[in-house]
Amino acid sequence: MTFRHGVLASFMLTVFNLILMNLCFRRARRSGDTYLLYPVIAGALLSFILMSYFFFF
């Protein structure tokens, strides 16, 4: 992966995580809706791990 592609992938990953976070905060307004946070957190962590793998290995 070239540097340009890495920067583009990082930017798109950041935008994707911001969209997920925004969607999560819109949907989880009640106290019983906290179960919606777990897929967002898992997706963000998995995407961070995959991006770290592409940059460092």
mmCIF entry with sequence, helices, sheets and N, C-alpha, C, O atoms, coordinates in Angstrom:
data_MODEL
# 
_entry.id   MODEL 
# 
_entity.id                         1 
_entity.type                       polymer 
_entity.pdbx_number_of_molecules   1 
# 
_entity_poly.entity_id                      1 
_entity_poly.type                           'polypeptide(L)' 
_entity_poly.nstd_linkage                   no 
_entity_poly.nstd_monomer                   no 
_entity_poly.pdbx_seq_one_letter_code       MTFRHGVLASFMLTVFNLILMNLCFRRARRSGDTYLLYPVIAGALLSFILMSYFFFF 
_entity_poly.pdbx_seq_one_letter_code_can   MTFRHGVLASFMLTVFNLILMNLCFRRARRSGDTYLLYPVIAGALLSFILMSYFFFF 
_entity_poly.pdbx_strand_id                 A 
# 
loop_
_entity_poly_seq.entity_id 
_entity_poly_seq.num 
_entity_poly_seq.mon_id 
_entity_poly_seq.hetero 
1 1  MET n 
1 2  THR n 
1 3  PHE n 
1 4  ARG n 
1 5  HIS n 
1 6  GLY n 
1 7  VAL n 
1 8  LEU n 
1 9  ALA n 
1 10 SER n 
1 11 PHE n 
1 12 MET n 
1 13 LEU n 
1 14 THR n 
1 15 VAL n 
1 16 PHE n 
1 17 ASN n 
1 18 LEU n 
1 19 ILE n 
1 20 LEU n 
1 21 MET n 
1 22 ASN n 
1 23 LEU n 
1 24 CYS n 
1 25 PHE n 
1 26 ARG n 
1 27 ARG n 
1 28 ALA n 
1 29 ARG n 
1 30 ARG n 
1 31 SER n 
1 32 GLY n 
1 33 ASP n 
1 34 THR n 
1 35 TYR n 
1 36 LEU n 
1 37 LEU n 
1 38 TYR n 
1 39 PRO n 
1 40 VAL n 
1 41 ILE n 
1 42 ALA n 
1 43 GLY n 
1 44 ALA n 
1 45 LEU n 
1 46 LEU n 
1 47 SER n 
1 48 PHE n 
1 49 ILE n 
1 50 LEU n 
1 51 MET n 
1 52 SER n 
1 53 TYR n 
1 54 PHE n 
1 55 PHE n 
1 56 PHE n 
1 57 PHE n 
# 
_struct_asym.id          A 
_struct_asym.entity_id   1 
# 
loop_
_struct_conf.conf_type_id 
_struct_conf.id 
_struct_conf.pdbx_PDB_helix_id 
_struct_conf.beg_label_comp_id 
_struct_conf.beg_label_asym_id 
_struct_conf.beg_label_seq_id 
_struct_conf.pdbx_beg_PDB_ins_code 
_struct_conf.end_label_comp_id 
_struct_conf.end_label_asym_id 
_struct_conf.end_label_seq_id 
_struct_conf.pdbx_end_PDB_ins_code 
_struct_conf.beg_auth_comp_id 
_struct_conf.beg_auth_asym_id 
_struct_conf.beg_auth_seq_id 
_struct_conf.end_auth_comp_id 
_struct_conf.end_auth_asym_id 
_struct_conf.end_auth_seq_id 
_struct_conf.pdbx_PDB_helix_class 
_struct_conf.details 
_struct_conf.pdbx_PDB_helix_length 
HELX_P HELX_P1 AA1 PHE A 3  ? ARG A 27 ? PHE A 3  ARG A 27 1 ? 25 
HELX_P HELX_P2 AA2 SER A 31 ? LEU A 36 ? SER A 31 LEU A 36 5 ? 6  
HELX_P HELX_P3 AA3 LEU A 37 ? PHE A 56 ? LEU A 37 PHE A 56 1 ? 20 
# 
_struct_conf_type.id          HELX_P 
_struct_conf_type.criteria    ? 
_struct_conf_type.reference   ? 
# 
loop_
_atom_site.group_PDB 
_atom_site.id 
_atom_site.type_symbol 
_atom_site.label_atom_id 
_atom_site.label_alt_id 
_atom_site.label_comp_id 
_atom_site.label_asym_id 
_atom_site.label_entity_id 
_atom_site.label_seq_id 
_atom_site.pdbx_PDB_ins_code 
_atom_site.Cartn_x 
_atom_site.Cartn_y 
_atom_site.Cartn_z 
_atom_site.occupancy 
_atom_site.B_iso_or_equiv 
_atom_site.pdbx_formal_charge 
_atom_site.auth_seq_id 
_atom_site.auth_comp_id 
_atom_site.auth_asym_id 
_atom_site.auth_atom_id 
_atom_site.pdbx_PDB_model_num 
ATOM 1   N N  . MET A 1 1  ? 0.857   -1.170 0.000  1.00 0.00 ? 1  MET A N  1 
ATOM 2   C CA . MET A 1 1  ? 0.000   0.000  0.000  1.00 0.00 ? 1  MET A CA 1 
ATOM 3   C C  . MET A 1 1  ? 0.905   1.235  0.000  1.00 0.00 ? 1  MET A C  1 
ATOM 4   O O  . MET A 1 1  ? 1.804   1.358  0.832  1.00 0.00 ? 1  MET A O  1 
ATOM 5   N N  . THR A 1 2  ? 0.659   2.129  -0.927 1.00 0.00 ? 2  THR A N  1 
ATOM 6   C CA . THR A 1 2  ? 1.456   3.347  -0.981 1.00 0.00 ? 2  THR A CA 1 
ATOM 7   C C  . THR A 1 2  ? 1.005   4.313  0.108  1.00 0.00 ? 2  THR A C  1 
ATOM 8   O O  . THR A 1 2  ? -0.034  4.128  0.742  1.00 0.00 ? 2  THR A O  1 
ATOM 9   N N  . PHE A 1 3  ? 1.811   5.340  0.303  1.00 0.00 ? 3  PHE A N  1 
ATOM 10  C CA . PHE A 1 3  ? 1.485   6.316  1.334  1.00 0.00 ? 3  PHE A CA 1 
ATOM 11  C C  . PHE A 1 3  ? 0.169   7.028  1.011  1.00 0.00 ? 3  PHE A C  1 
ATOM 12  O O  . PHE A 1 3  ? -0.642  7.275  1.903  1.00 0.00 ? 3  PHE A O  1 
ATOM 13  N N  . ARG A 1 4  ? -0.036  7.352  -0.251 1.00 0.00 ? 4  ARG A N  1 
ATOM 14  C CA . ARG A 1 4  ? -1.266  8.034  -0.654 1.00 0.00 ? 4  ARG A CA 1 
ATOM 15  C C  . ARG A 1 4  ? -2.492  7.173  -0.374 1.00 0.00 ? 4  ARG A C  1 
ATOM 16  O O  . ARG A 1 4  ? -3.506  7.665  0.122  1.00 0.00 ? 4  ARG A O  1 
ATOM 17  N N  . HIS A 1 5  ? -2.392  5.891  -0.694 1.00 0.00 ? 5  HIS A N  1 
ATOM 18  C CA . HIS A 1 5  ? -3.516  4.998  -0.433 1.00 0.00 ? 5  HIS A CA 1 
ATOM 19  C C  . HIS A 1 5  ? -3.731  4.803  1.071  1.00 0.00 ? 5  HIS A C  1 
ATOM 20  O O  . HIS A 1 5  ? -4.870  4.691  1.525  1.00 0.00 ? 5  HIS A O  1 
ATOM 21  N N  . GLY A 1 6  ? -2.657  4.765  1.828  1.00 0.00 ? 6  GLY A N  1 
ATOM 22  C CA . GLY A 1 6  ? -2.782  4.645  3.286  1.00 0.00 ? 6  GLY A CA 1 
ATOM 23  C C  . GLY A 1 6  ? -3.461  5.845  3.905  1.00 0.00 ? 6  GLY A C  1 
ATOM 24  O O  . GLY A 1 6  ? -4.306  5.699  4.788  1.00 0.00 ? 6  GLY A O  1 
ATOM 25  N N  . VAL A 1 7  ? -3.095  7.037  3.446  1.00 0.00 ? 7  VAL A N  1 
ATOM 26  C CA . VAL A 1 7  ? -3.723  8.256  3.967  1.00 0.00 ? 7  VAL A CA 1 
ATOM 27  C C  . VAL A 1 7  ? -5.192  8.298  3.578  1.00 0.00 ? 7  VAL A C  1 
ATOM 28  O O  . VAL A 1 7  ? -6.041  8.665  4.390  1.00 0.00 ? 7  VAL A O  1 
ATOM 29  N N  . LEU A 1 8  ? -5.494  7.926  2.347  1.00 0.00 ? 8  LEU A N  1 
ATOM 30  C CA . LEU A 1 8  ? -6.887  7.910  1.897  1.00 0.00 ? 8  LEU A CA 1 
ATOM 31  C C  . LEU A 1 8  ? -7.709  6.891  2.690  1.00 0.00 ? 8  LEU A C  1 
ATOM 32  O O  . LEU A 1 8  ? -8.840  7.175  3.084  1.00 0.00 ? 8  LEU A O  1 
ATOM 33  N N  . ALA A 1 9  ? -7.144  5.712  2.923  1.00 0.00 ? 9  ALA A N  1 
ATOM 34  C CA . ALA A 1 9  ? -7.851  4.700  3.705  1.00 0.00 ? 9  ALA A CA 1 
ATOM 35  C C  . ALA A 1 9  ? -8.059  5.155  5.145  1.00 0.00 ? 9  ALA A C  1 
ATOM 36  O O  . ALA A 1 9  ? -9.117  4.911  5.725  1.00 0.00 ? 9  ALA A O  1 
ATOM 37  N N  . SER A 1 10 ? -7.068  5.809  5.722  1.00 0.00 ? 10 SER A N  1 
ATOM 38  C CA . SER A 1 10 ? -7.211  6.322  7.089  1.00 0.00 ? 10 SER A CA 1 
ATOM 39  C C  . SER A 1 10 ? -8.286  7.389  7.165  1.00 0.00 ? 10 SER A C  1 
ATOM 40  O O  . SER A 1 10 ? -9.077  7.412  8.108  1.00 0.00 ? 10 SER A O  1 
ATOM 41  N N  . PHE A 1 11 ? -8.321  8.267  6.184  1.00 0.00 ? 11 PHE A N  1 
ATOM 42  C CA . PHE A 1 11 ? -9.340  9.315  6.166  1.00 0.00 ? 11 PHE A CA 1 
ATOM 43  C C  . PHE A 1 11 ? -10.728 8.710  6.024  1.00 0.00 ? 11 PHE A C  1 
ATOM 44  O O  . PHE A 1 11 ? -11.655 9.114  6.727  1.00 0.00 ? 11 PHE A O  1 
ATOM 45  N N  . MET A 1 12 ? -10.879 7.750  5.126  1.00 0.00 ? 12 MET A N  1 
ATOM 46  C CA . MET A 1 12 ? -12.187 7.118  4.947  1.00 0.00 ? 12 MET A CA 1 
ATOM 47  C C  . MET A 1 12 ? -12.594 6.341  6.191  1.00 0.00 ? 12 MET A C  1 
ATOM 48  O O  . MET A 1 12 ? -13.774 6.316  6.542  1.00 0.00 ? 12 MET A O  1 
ATOM 49  N N  . LEU A 1 13 ? -11.640 5.708  6.860  1.00 0.00 ? 13 LEU A N  1 
ATOM 50  C CA . LEU A 1 13 ? -11.932 4.987  8.094  1.00 0.00 ? 13 LEU A CA 1 
ATOM 51  C C  . LEU A 1 13 ? -12.372 5.943  9.197  1.00 0.00 ? 13 LEU A C  1 
ATOM 52  O O  . LEU A 1 13 ? -13.284 5.631  9.962  1.00 0.00 ? 13 LEU A O  1 
ATOM 53  N N  . THR A 1 14 ? -11.736 7.094  9.280  1.00 0.00 ? 14 THR A N  1 
ATOM 54  C CA . THR A 1 14 ? -12.128 8.090  10.273 1.00 0.00 ? 14 THR A CA 1 
ATOM 55  C C  . THR A 1 14 ? -13.535 8.609  10.005 1.00 0.00 ? 14 THR A C  1 
ATOM 56  O O  . THR A 1 14 ? -14.328 8.760  10.934 1.00 0.00 ? 14 THR A O  1 
ATOM 57  N N  . VAL A 1 15 ? -13.845 8.880  8.753  1.00 0.00 ? 15 VAL A N  1 
ATOM 58  C CA . VAL A 1 15 ? -15.194 9.348  8.398  1.00 0.00 ? 15 VAL A CA 1 
ATOM 59  C C  . VAL A 1 15 ? -16.227 8.273  8.718  1.00 0.00 ? 15 VAL A C  1 
ATOM 60  O O  . VAL A 1 15 ? -17.301 8.570  9.241  1.00 0.00 ? 15 VAL A O  1 
ATOM 61  N N  . PHE A 1 16 ? -15.897 7.020  8.401  1.00 0.00 ? 16 PHE A N  1 
ATOM 62  C CA . PHE A 1 16 ? -16.805 5.914  8.699  1.00 0.00 ? 16 PHE A CA 1 
ATOM 63  C C  . PHE A 1 16 ? -17.069 5.805  10.200 1.00 0.00 ? 16 PHE A C  1 
ATOM 64  O O  . PHE A 1 16 ? -18.214 5.617  10.613 1.00 0.00 ? 16 PHE A O  1 
ATOM 65  N N  . ASN A 1 17 ? -16.036 5.918  11.008 1.00 0.00 ? 17 ASN A N  1 
ATOM 66  C CA . ASN A 1 17 ? -16.212 5.827  12.459 1.00 0.00 ? 17 ASN A CA 1 
ATOM 67  C C  . ASN A 1 17 ? -17.002 7.019  12.995 1.00 0.00 ? 17 ASN A C  1 
ATOM 68  O O  . ASN A 1 17 ? -17.786 6.859  13.930 1.00 0.00 ? 17 ASN A O  1 
ATOM 69  N N  . LEU A 1 18 ? -16.815 8.197  12.428 1.00 0.00 ? 18 LEU A N  1 
ATOM 70  C CA . LEU A 1 18 ? -17.609 9.353  12.862 1.00 0.00 ? 18 LEU A CA 1 
ATOM 71  C C  . LEU A 1 18 ? -19.080 9.182  12.509 1.00 0.00 ? 18 LEU A C  1 
ATOM 72  O O  . LEU A 1 18 ? -19.956 9.556  13.290 1.00 0.00 ? 18 LEU A O  1 
ATOM 73  N N  . ILE A 1 19 ? -19.355 8.620  11.337 1.00 0.00 ? 19 ILE A N  1 
ATOM 74  C CA . ILE A 1 19 ? -20.744 8.357  10.963 1.00 0.00 ? 19 ILE A CA 1 
ATOM 75  C C  . ILE A 1 19 ? -21.372 7.332  11.902 1.00 0.00 ? 19 ILE A C  1 
ATOM 76  O O  . ILE A 1 19 ? -22.514 7.497  12.332 1.00 0.00 ? 19 ILE A O  1 
ATOM 77  N N  . LEU A 1 20 ? -20.628 6.273  12.220 1.00 0.00 ? 20 LEU A N  1 
ATOM 78  C CA . LEU A 1 20 ? -21.148 5.273  13.165 1.00 0.00 ? 20 LEU A CA 1 
ATOM 79  C C  . LEU A 1 20 ? -21.409 5.880  14.533 1.00 0.00 ? 20 LEU A C  1 
ATOM 80  O O  . LEU A 1 20 ? -22.426 5.589  15.162 1.00 0.00 ? 20 LEU A O  1 
ATOM 81  N N  . MET A 1 21 ? -20.498 6.716  14.993 1.00 0.00 ? 21 MET A N  1 
ATOM 82  C CA . MET A 1 21 ? -20.658 7.332  16.308 1.00 0.00 ? 21 MET A CA 1 
ATOM 83  C C  . MET A 1 21 ? -21.874 8.256  16.314 1.00 0.00 ? 21 MET A C  1 
ATOM 84  O O  . MET A 1 21 ? -22.648 8.261  17.271 1.00 0.00 ? 21 MET A O  1 
ATOM 85  N N  . ASN A 1 22 ? -22.041 9.036  15.251 1.00 0.00 ? 22 ASN A N  1 
ATOM 86  C CA . ASN A 1 22 ? -23.187 9.933  15.155 1.00 0.00 ? 22 ASN A CA 1 
ATOM 87  C C  . ASN A 1 22 ? -24.495 9.148  15.133 1.00 0.00 ? 22 ASN A C  1 
ATOM 88  O O  . ASN A 1 22 ? -25.453 9.515  15.813 1.00 0.00 ? 22 ASN A O  1 
ATOM 89  N N  . LEU A 1 23 ? -24.537 8.082  14.363 1.00 0.00 ? 23 LEU A N  1 
ATOM 90  C CA . LEU A 1 23 ? -25.727 7.235  14.310 1.00 0.00 ? 23 LEU A CA 1 
ATOM 91  C C  . LEU A 1 23 ? -26.023 6.613  15.668 1.00 0.00 ? 23 LEU A C  1 
ATOM 92  O O  . LEU A 1 23 ? -27.179 6.520  16.083 1.00 0.00 ? 23 LEU A O  1 
ATOM 93  N N  . CYS A 1 24 ? -24.980 6.193  16.344 1.00 0.00 ? 24 CYS A N  1 
ATOM 94  C CA . CYS A 1 24 ? -25.163 5.567  17.656 1.00 0.00 ? 24 CYS A CA 1 
ATOM 95  C C  . CYS A 1 24 ? -25.733 6.562  18.660 1.00 0.00 ? 24 CYS A C  1 
ATOM 96  O O  . CYS A 1 24 ? -26.627 6.212  19.431 1.00 0.00 ? 24 CYS A O  1 
ATOM 97  N N  . PHE A 1 25 ? -25.236 7.789  18.666 1.00 0.00 ? 25 PHE A N  1 
ATOM 98  C CA . PHE A 1 25 ? -25.740 8.771  19.616 1.00 0.00 ? 25 PHE A CA 1 
ATOM 99  C C  . PHE A 1 25 ? -27.155 9.219  19.272 1.00 0.00 ? 25 PHE A C  1 
ATOM 100 O O  . PHE A 1 25 ? -27.911 9.604  20.164 1.00 0.00 ? 25 PHE A O  1 
ATOM 101 N N  . ARG A 1 26 ? -27.522 9.174  18.003 1.00 0.00 ? 26 ARG A N  1 
ATOM 102 C CA . ARG A 1 26 ? -28.900 9.510  17.639 1.00 0.00 ? 26 ARG A CA 1 
ATOM 103 C C  . ARG A 1 26 ? -29.874 8.434  18.076 1.00 0.00 ? 26 ARG A C  1 
ATOM 104 O O  . ARG A 1 26 ? -30.989 8.737  18.499 1.00 0.00 ? 26 ARG A O  1 
ATOM 105 N N  . ARG A 1 27 ? -29.458 7.176  17.975 1.00 0.00 ? 27 ARG A N  1 
ATOM 106 C CA . ARG A 1 27 ? -30.358 6.069  18.271 1.00 0.00 ? 27 ARG A CA 1 
ATOM 107 C C  . ARG A 1 27 ? -30.409 5.745  19.766 1.00 0.00 ? 27 ARG A C  1 
ATOM 108 O O  . ARG A 1 27 ? -31.449 5.299  20.251 1.00 0.00 ? 27 ARG A O  1 
ATOM 109 N N  . ALA A 1 28 ? -29.338 5.953  20.498 1.00 0.00 ? 28 ALA A N  1 
ATOM 110 C CA . ALA A 1 28 ? -29.265 5.528  21.897 1.00 0.00 ? 28 ALA A CA 1 
ATOM 111 C C  . ALA A 1 28 ? -29.577 6.695  22.831 1.00 0.00 ? 28 ALA A C  1 
ATOM 112 O O  . ALA A 1 28 ? -28.721 7.120  23.607 1.00 0.00 ? 28 ALA A O  1 
ATOM 113 N N  . ARG A 1 29 ? -30.757 7.191  22.759 1.00 0.00 ? 29 ARG A N  1 
ATOM 114 C CA . ARG A 1 29 ? -31.148 8.299  23.631 1.00 0.00 ? 29 ARG A CA 1 
ATOM 115 C C  . ARG A 1 29 ? -31.713 7.819  24.964 1.00 0.00 ? 29 ARG A C  1 
ATOM 116 O O  . ARG A 1 29 ? -31.575 8.500  25.980 1.00 0.00 ? 29 ARG A O  1 
ATOM 117 N N  . ARG A 1 30 ? -32.343 6.661  24.963 1.00 0.00 ? 30 ARG A N  1 
ATOM 118 C CA . ARG A 1 30 ? -32.912 6.144  26.206 1.00 0.00 ? 30 ARG A CA 1 
ATOM 119 C C  . ARG A 1 30 ? -31.862 5.357  26.971 1.00 0.00 ? 30 ARG A C  1 
ATOM 120 O O  . ARG A 1 30 ? -30.867 4.920  26.393 1.00 0.00 ? 30 ARG A O  1 
ATOM 121 N N  . SER A 1 31 ? -32.074 5.180  28.235 1.00 0.00 ? 31 SER A N  1 
ATOM 122 C CA . SER A 1 31 ? -31.092 4.464  29.050 1.00 0.00 ? 31 SER A CA 1 
ATOM 123 C C  . SER A 1 31 ? -31.045 2.986  28.713 1.00 0.00 ? 31 SER A C  1 
ATOM 124 O O  . SER A 1 31 ? -30.027 2.340  28.961 1.00 0.00 ? 31 SER A O  1 
ATOM 125 N N  . GLY A 1 32 ? -32.112 2.426  28.158 1.00 0.00 ? 32 GLY A N  1 
ATOM 126 C CA . GLY A 1 32 ? -32.126 1.013  27.812 1.00 0.00 ? 32 GLY A CA 1 
ATOM 127 C C  . GLY A 1 32 ? -31.512 0.701  26.459 1.00 0.00 ? 32 GLY A C  1 
ATOM 128 O O  . GLY A 1 32 ? -31.433 -0.464 26.070 1.00 0.00 ? 32 GLY A O  1 
ATOM 129 N N  . ASP A 1 33 ? -31.078 1.718  25.741 1.00 0.00 ? 33 ASP A N  1 
ATOM 130 C CA . ASP A 1 33 ? -30.531 1.517  24.399 1.00 0.00 ? 33 ASP A CA 1 
ATOM 131 C C  . ASP A 1 33 ? -29.014 1.395  24.375 1.00 0.00 ? 33 ASP A C  1 
ATOM 132 O O  . ASP A 1 33 ? -28.402 1.582  23.323 1.00 0.00 ? 33 ASP A O  1 
ATOM 133 N N  . THR A 1 34 ? -28.406 1.091  25.488 1.00 0.00 ? 34 THR A N  1 
ATOM 134 C CA . THR A 1 34 ? -26.951 1.029  25.521 1.00 0.00 ? 34 THR A CA 1 
ATOM 135 C C  . THR A 1 34 ? -26.399 -0.156 24.747 1.00 0.00 ? 34 THR A C  1 
ATOM 136 O O  . THR A 1 34 ? -25.215 -0.171 24.410 1.00 0.00 ? 34 THR A O  1 
ATOM 137 N N  . TYR A 1 35 ? -27.235 -1.156 24.456 1.00 0.00 ? 35 TYR A N  1 
ATOM 138 C CA . TYR A 1 35 ? -26.763 -2.302 23.682 1.00 0.00 ? 35 TYR A CA 1 
ATOM 139 C C  . TYR A 1 35 ? -26.366 -1.899 22.266 1.00 0.00 ? 35 TYR A C  1 
ATOM 140 O O  . TYR A 1 35 ? -25.651 -2.646 21.599 1.00 0.00 ? 35 TYR A O  1 
ATOM 141 N N  . LEU A 1 36 ? -26.810 -0.740 21.792 1.00 0.00 ? 36 LEU A N  1 
ATOM 142 C CA . LEU A 1 36 ? -26.428 -0.268 20.467 1.00 0.00 ? 36 LEU A CA 1 
ATOM 143 C C  . LEU A 1 36 ? -24.972 0.186  20.412 1.00 0.00 ? 36 LEU A C  1 
ATOM 144 O O  . LEU A 1 36 ? -24.388 0.256  19.330 1.00 0.00 ? 36 LEU A O  1 
ATOM 145 N N  . LEU A 1 37 ? -24.383 0.493  21.562 1.00 0.00 ? 37 LEU A N  1 
ATOM 146 C CA . LEU A 1 37 ? -23.000 0.954  21.586 1.00 0.00 ? 37 LEU A CA 1 
ATOM 147 C C  . LEU A 1 37 ? -22.004 -0.163 21.304 1.00 0.00 ? 37 LEU A C  1 
ATOM 148 O O  . LEU A 1 37 ? -20.938 0.099  20.747 1.00 0.00 ? 37 LEU A O  1 
ATOM 149 N N  . TYR A 1 38 ? -22.319 -1.392 21.669 1.00 0.00 ? 38 TYR A N  1 
ATOM 150 C CA . TYR A 1 38 ? -21.358 -2.475 21.544 1.00 0.00 ? 38 TYR A CA 1 
ATOM 151 C C  . TYR A 1 38 ? -20.960 -2.785 20.100 1.00 0.00 ? 38 TYR A C  1 
ATOM 152 O O  . TYR A 1 38 ? -19.769 -2.981 19.855 1.00 0.00 ? 38 TYR A O  1 
ATOM 153 N N  . PRO A 1 39 ? -21.871 -2.841 19.133 1.00 0.00 ? 39 PRO A N  1 
ATOM 154 C CA . PRO A 1 39 ? -21.418 -3.064 17.748 1.00 0.00 ? 39 PRO A CA 1 
ATOM 155 C C  . PRO A 1 39 ? -20.575 -1.916 17.205 1.00 0.00 ? 39 PRO A C  1 
ATOM 156 O O  . PRO A 1 39 ? -19.654 -2.143 16.421 1.00 0.00 ? 39 PRO A O  1 
ATOM 157 N N  . VAL A 1 40 ? -20.879 -0.690 17.611 1.00 0.00 ? 40 VAL A N  1 
ATOM 158 C CA . VAL A 1 40 ? -20.103 0.459  17.147 1.00 0.00 ? 40 VAL A CA 1 
ATOM 159 C C  . VAL A 1 40 ? -18.694 0.406  17.715 1.00 0.00 ? 40 VAL A C  1 
ATOM 160 O O  . VAL A 1 40 ? -17.724 0.641  16.994 1.00 0.00 ? 40 VAL A O  1 
ATOM 161 N N  . ILE A 1 41 ? -18.574 0.101  18.989 1.00 0.00 ? 41 ILE A N  1 
ATOM 162 C CA . ILE A 1 41 ? -17.251 -0.005 19.606 1.00 0.00 ? 41 ILE A CA 1 
ATOM 163 C C  . ILE A 1 41 ? -16.473 -1.166 19.004 1.00 0.00 ? 41 ILE A C  1 
ATOM 164 O O  . ILE A 1 41 ? -15.278 -1.036 18.737 1.00 0.00 ? 41 ILE A O  1 
ATOM 165 N N  . ALA A 1 42 ? -17.126 -2.285 18.789 1.00 0.00 ? 42 ALA A N  1 
ATOM 166 C CA . ALA A 1 42 ? -16.450 -3.442 18.186 1.00 0.00 ? 42 ALA A CA 1 
ATOM 167 C C  . ALA A 1 42 ? -16.006 -3.125 16.760 1.00 0.00 ? 42 ALA A C  1 
ATOM 168 O O  . ALA A 1 42 ? -14.898 -3.494 16.370 1.00 0.00 ? 42 ALA A O  1 
ATOM 169 N N  . GLY A 1 43 ? -16.840 -2.452 15.978 1.00 0.00 ? 43 GLY A N  1 
ATOM 170 C CA . GLY A 1 43 ? -16.469 -2.081 14.615 1.00 0.00 ? 43 GLY A CA 1 
ATOM 171 C C  . GLY A 1 43 ? -15.306 -1.100 14.588 1.00 0.00 ? 43 GLY A C  1 
ATOM 172 O O  . GLY A 1 43 ? -14.417 -1.211 13.744 1.00 0.00 ? 43 GLY A O  1 
ATOM 173 N N  . ALA A 1 44 ? -15.309 -0.146 15.504 1.00 0.00 ? 44 ALA A N  1 
ATOM 174 C CA . ALA A 1 44 ? -14.216 0.823  15.554 1.00 0.00 ? 44 ALA A CA 1 
ATOM 175 C C  . ALA A 1 44 ? -12.903 0.148  15.942 1.00 0.00 ? 44 ALA A C  1 
ATOM 176 O O  . ALA A 1 44 ? -11.862 0.436  15.352 1.00 0.00 ? 44 ALA A O  1 
ATOM 177 N N  . LEU A 1 45 ? -12.943 -0.739 16.920 1.00 0.00 ? 45 LEU A N  1 
ATOM 178 C CA . LEU A 1 45 ? -11.726 -1.439 17.327 1.00 0.00 ? 45 LEU A CA 1 
ATOM 179 C C  . LEU A 1 45 ? -11.214 -2.364 16.232 1.00 0.00 ? 45 LEU A C  1 
ATOM 180 O O  . LEU A 1 45 ? -10.010 -2.430 15.988 1.00 0.00 ? 45 LEU A O  1 
ATOM 181 N N  . LEU A 1 46 ? -12.114 -3.073 15.578 1.00 0.00 ? 46 LEU A N  1 
ATOM 182 C CA . LEU A 1 46 ? -11.700 -3.965 14.504 1.00 0.00 ? 46 LEU A CA 1 
ATOM 183 C C  . LEU A 1 46 ? -11.104 -3.177 13.332 1.00 0.00 ? 46 LEU A C  1 
ATOM 184 O O  . LEU A 1 46 ? -10.102 -3.598 12.754 1.00 0.00 ? 46 LEU A O  1 
ATOM 185 N N  . SER A 1 47 ? -11.703 -2.056 12.983 1.00 0.00 ? 47 SER A N  1 
ATOM 186 C CA . SER A 1 47 ? -11.156 -1.265 11.887 1.00 0.00 ? 47 SER A CA 1 
ATOM 187 C C  . SER A 1 47 ? -9.796  -0.674 12.262 1.00 0.00 ? 47 SER A C  1 
ATOM 188 O O  . SER A 1 47 ? -8.916  -0.570 11.408 1.00 0.00 ? 47 SER A O  1 
ATOM 189 N N  . PHE A 1 48 ? -9.613  -0.286 13.531 1.00 0.00 ? 48 PHE A N  1 
ATOM 190 C CA . PHE A 1 48 ? -8.318  0.216  13.977 1.00 0.00 ? 48 PHE A CA 1 
ATOM 191 C C  . PHE A 1 48 ? -7.260  -0.886 13.910 1.00 0.00 ? 48 PHE A C  1 
ATOM 192 O O  . PHE A 1 48 ? -6.129  -0.638 13.492 1.00 0.00 ? 48 PHE A O  1 
ATOM 193 N N  . ILE A 1 49 ? -7.621  -2.085 14.315 1.00 0.00 ? 49 ILE A N  1 
ATOM 194 C CA . ILE A 1 49 ? -6.675  -3.205 14.270 1.00 0.00 ? 49 ILE A CA 1 
ATOM 195 C C  . ILE A 1 49 ? -6.293  -3.522 12.824 1.00 0.00 ? 49 ILE A C  1 
ATOM 196 O O  . ILE A 1 49 ? -5.117  -3.738 12.531 1.00 0.00 ? 49 ILE A O  1 
ATOM 197 N N  . LEU A 1 50 ? -7.269  -3.551 11.924 1.00 0.00 ? 50 LEU A N  1 
ATOM 198 C CA . LEU A 1 50 ? -6.969  -3.828 10.520 1.00 0.00 ? 50 LEU A CA 1 
ATOM 199 C C  . LEU A 1 50 ? -6.103  -2.740 9.900  1.00 0.00 ? 50 LEU A C  1 
ATOM 200 O O  . LEU A 1 50 ? -5.177  -3.043 9.148  1.00 0.00 ? 50 LEU A O  1 
ATOM 201 N N  . MET A 1 51 ? -6.391  -1.479 10.205 1.00 0.00 ? 51 MET A N  1 
ATOM 202 C CA . MET A 1 51 ? -5.584  -0.399 9.656  1.00 0.00 ? 51 MET A CA 1 
ATOM 203 C C  . MET A 1 51 ? -4.167  -0.432 10.230 1.00 0.00 ? 51 MET A C  1 
ATOM 204 O O  . MET A 1 51 ? -3.205  -0.169 9.508  1.00 0.00 ? 51 MET A O  1 
ATOM 205 N N  . SER A 1 52 ? -4.031  -0.746 11.493 1.00 0.00 ? 52 SER A N  1 
ATOM 206 C CA . SER A 1 52 ? -2.698  -0.873 12.082 1.00 0.00 ? 52 SER A CA 1 
ATOM 207 C C  . SER A 1 52 ? -1.925  -2.009 11.430 1.00 0.00 ? 52 SER A C  1 
ATOM 208 O O  . SER A 1 52 ? -0.719  -1.899 11.211 1.00 0.00 ? 52 SER A O  1 
ATOM 209 N N  . TYR A 1 53 ? -2.609  -3.086 11.123 1.00 0.00 ? 53 TYR A N  1 
ATOM 210 C CA . TYR A 1 53 ? -1.951  -4.216 10.455 1.00 0.00 ? 53 TYR A CA 1 
ATOM 211 C C  . TYR A 1 53 ? -1.434  -3.798 9.072  1.00 0.00 ? 53 TYR A C  1 
ATOM 212 O O  . TYR A 1 53 ? -0.316  -4.147 8.695  1.00 0.00 ? 53 TYR A O  1 
ATOM 213 N N  . PHE A 1 54 ? -2.239  -3.059 8.326  1.00 0.00 ? 54 PHE A N  1 
ATOM 214 C CA . PHE A 1 54 ? -1.805  -2.635 6.995  1.00 0.00 ? 54 PHE A CA 1 
ATOM 215 C C  . PHE A 1 54 ? -0.637  -1.654 7.051  1.00 0.00 ? 54 PHE A C  1 
ATOM 216 O O  . PHE A 1 54 ? 0.218   -1.668 6.166  1.00 0.00 ? 54 PHE A O  1 
ATOM 217 N N  . PHE A 1 55 ? -0.586  -0.806 8.074  1.00 0.00 ? 55 PHE A N  1 
ATOM 218 C CA . PHE A 1 55 ? 0.498   0.152  8.156  1.00 0.00 ? 55 PHE A CA 1 
ATOM 219 C C  . PHE A 1 55 ? 1.800   -0.428 8.692  1.00 0.00 ? 55 PHE A C  1 
ATOM 220 O O  . PHE A 1 55 ? 2.880   -0.041 8.247  1.00 0.00 ? 55 PHE A O  1 
ATOM 221 N N  . PHE A 1 56 ? 1.707   -1.348 9.640  1.00 0.00 ? 56 PHE A N  1 
ATOM 222 C CA . PHE A 1 56 ? 2.919   -1.791 10.339 1.00 0.00 ? 56 PHE A CA 1 
ATOM 223 C C  . PHE A 1 56 ? 3.414   -3.169 9.935  1.00 0.00 ? 56 PHE A C  1 
ATOM 224 O O  . PHE A 1 56 ? 4.527   -3.540 10.309 1.00 0.00 ? 56 PHE A O  1 
ATOM 225 N N  . PHE A 1 57 ? 2.633   -3.949 9.183  1.00 0.00 ? 57 PHE A N  1 
ATOM 226 C CA . PHE A 1 57 ? 3.088   -5.298 8.806  1.00 0.00 ? 57 PHE A CA 1 
ATOM 227 C C  . PHE A 1 57 ? 3.023   -5.504 7.317  1.00 0.00 ? 57 PHE A C  1 
ATOM 228 O O  . PHE A 1 57 ? 3.368   -6.580 6.828  1.00 0.00 ? 57 PHE A O  1 
# 
